[in-house]
Amino acid sequence: MPVVVVYMWSGVSKEAKERVVKGITRVFEELGIPAQAVEVIIQEVPKENWGVSGELASEKFKEVKPP
């Protein structure tokens, strides 16, 4: 049973999360693994708790809005 952990910034819509879960599950189904065996865990992290290239994501990507 595959377990996939996805870390993403907080604030992503429920609909976007559903697309992520369905997309990841579909990849495993294409490998022959039944959908009911696939688990996806989404961990939301605030942008101010995420660093990229020595900067806080909240500063580096302030113009990026979650879907």
N, C-alpha and C positions, 0 to 999 in steps of 0.2 A: 504494500500500500504506500504510494508516494505521498509525502507531505511536503508542500511547497510553502515557504514563508516569504511573503512579499512585504518589503518595507517601503512605505510611501509617505509623502507629506500629508499632514492632516487636512481635512476639508474637502476631500474628493467625494463627489456625489455617490449616492447609493447605486444609481444606474451605472456609473463608471466602474464601481467595484464589481457589480454583477458581470460586466463585460470582461473584466480581468479574470474573474473566477471561471467564467465559461470558456474564455480563450485558453487558459492554462489547462483546463480539463480536456478541451478538444485536442490539444497537442498530445496528451497522454493517450487519449482514445485512438489517435492515429498510430500510436506505437503498439496498440493492441491491449491496452490496459482499460478495464471497464470504468466508466465514469464513477460508479459508486465506490470505487477503491481510491479515488483521488481526493485528497484534502488540501484546501488552500486556506492559509491563515494570513490575514492582512493586519500588519502592525502599522499604525499611524504614528508618525513622528512629527512634532511641530517643526516648521522650517527653522526656527531659532535654535533648535537642538540638533541641527544637521549642518555639518561643515563640508565645503567643497573648495578645493584649491586654496585652503587657508582662509576662507571667508565663510561667514554664516550664510546659509542658503537664503535666509530671510532678507539679507542685504543683496547678495549676488543675483537672486532671482525675484526681486520684489515686484517686477512687472508680470510674472507668471501667476496666473489665476488657476485654481484647480477646476477640472471639468465637472 
